[in-house]
Amino acid sequence: MSITRIGTTPRWSDAVIHNNIVYCVDVASTPEADITTQSHEVLNQIEATLTQAGSAKTQLLSVTIYLSDIRYIEQFNAVWDAWVPKGTAPSRACVQATMANPGYKVELAVVAAII
């Protein structure tokens, strides 16, 4: 089986596709923004990457949410709950983590099926 990479740099790829599954990770584009803004940004970026890979947010299988402060969970969930189509919620984990950039408040690791 082949592996397809999208947006590949020397350090990472925006998405990797193997066996009709897409894997992607994203962070917000505005590190100085609040958690609500960053949540919208990262979810919009994930949605665009999934579309580019031939998938969609309705095809999410698993999502790991990394928050710089677990106290952001309610604010993140408010954005998440409005973003995920009813009846398509994936398996999900949410953990507090130290981010590579201190401005990042949220990072997502996503696994989705190709439509």
Secondary structure, DSSP 4 states (H G I P E B T S, - for coil): --EEEES--SS--SEEEETTEEEEEEE-S-TTS-HHHHHHHHHHHHHHHHHHTT--GGGEEEEEEEESSGGGHHHHHHHHHHHSPTT---EEEEEE---SSTT--EEEEEEEE--
